[in-house]
Amino acid sequence: MHISLTPELESRVKAKVETGLYNNASEVIREALRFMETHEDWIHEIKLTRLREQLKVGADQLDRAEGITIESKAALDTLFDDIKS
């Protein structure tokens, strides 16, 4: 596989190799990809936790009979528009 980097990124990769922590550019790129995957997993977990918290709030409101009745498609569309914004 061959990849192209901007001059700035290439310079950053070379600087990492020059520190002696990595033997070559491939090691730097592999480490960066592992970090990116870990970061993505972490962000996914944060979003999932937040969604669960929001669902719990909604379920608690329904348990307290604080729900609302949607009587028409237009009202549902308005509700979704409000949620999006």
C-alpha positions as CSV (number, residue, x, y, z in Angstrom):
1,M,0.0,0.0,0.0
2,H,1.2,3.5,-0.8
3,I,-0.1,6.6,0.9
4,S,0.5,10.3,0.2
5,L,0.9,12.8,3.0
6,T,1.0,16.5,3.0
7,P,4.4,18.0,3.6
8,E,3.4,19.0,7.1
9,L,2.2,15.5,8.0
10,E,5.3,13.9,6.5
11,S,7.4,16.2,8.6
12,R,5.5,15.2,11.7
13,V,6.0,11.5,10.9
14,K,9.7,12.0,10.4
15,A,10.0,14.0,13.6
16,K,8.4,11.1,15.5
17,V,10.9,8.6,14.0
18,E,13.7,11.0,14.9
19,T,12.8,10.9,18.5
20,G,13.8,7.2,18.6
21,L,10.4,6.0,19.8
22,Y,9.6,4.5,16.4
23,N,11.9,2.7,14.0
24,N,10.2,3.9,10.9
25,A,7.3,5.8,9.4
26,S,5.2,2.6,9.2
27,E,5.3,2.3,13.0
28,V,4.2,5.9,13.4
29,I,1.3,5.4,11.0
30,R,0.2,2.1,12.7
31,E,0.3,3.7,16.1
32,A,-1.7,6.7,14.8
33,L,-4.4,4.3,13.3
34,R,-4.6,2.4,16.6
35,F,-5.1,5.6,18.5
36,M,-7.7,6.7,16.0
37,E,-9.6,3.5,16.5
38,T,-9.5,3.7,20.3
39,H,-10.6,7.3,20.1
40,E,-13.5,6.4,17.9
41,D,-14.6,3.6,20.3
42,W,-14.3,6.1,23.2
43,I,-16.5,8.7,21.4
44,H,-19.0,5.9,20.5
45,E,-19.3,4.9,24.2
46,I,-19.8,8.5,25.3
47,K,-22.6,9.0,22.8
48,L,-24.2,5.7,23.8
49,T,-24.0,6.6,27.5
50,R,-25.6,10.0,26.7
51,L,-28.4,8.4,24.7
52,R,-29.1,6.0,27.5
53,E,-29.3,8.9,30.0
54,Q,-31.8,10.7,27.7
55,L,-33.9,7.6,27.3
56,K,-34.0,7.1,31.0
57,V,-35.2,10.7,31.5
58,G,-37.9,10.1,28.9
59,A,-39.0,6.8,30.5
60,D,-39.1,8.4,33.9
61,Q,-41.3,11.2,32.5
62,L,-43.6,8.6,31.0
63,D,-43.8,6.8,34.3
64,R,-44.9,10.1,35.9
65,A,-47.6,10.5,33.2
66,E,-45.7,13.5,31.8
67,G,-45.8,12.3,28.2
68,I,-47.6,14.1,25.4
69,T,-50.1,12.8,22.9
70,I,-49.3,13.4,19.2
71,E,-52.6,13.6,17.4
72,S,-51.5,14.2,13.8
73,K,-48.6,13.7,11.4
74,A,-48.2,17.5,11.3
75,A,-47.8,17.6,15.0
76,L,-45.2,14.8,14.8
77,D,-43.3,16.6,12.1
78,T,-43.2,19.7,14.2
79,L,-42.0,17.8,17.2
80,F,-39.1,16.2,15.1
81,D,-38.3,19.6,13.6
82,D,-38.0,21.0,17.2
83,I,-35.8,18.1,18.2
84,K,-33.5,18.6,15.2
85,S,-33.0,22.3,16.0
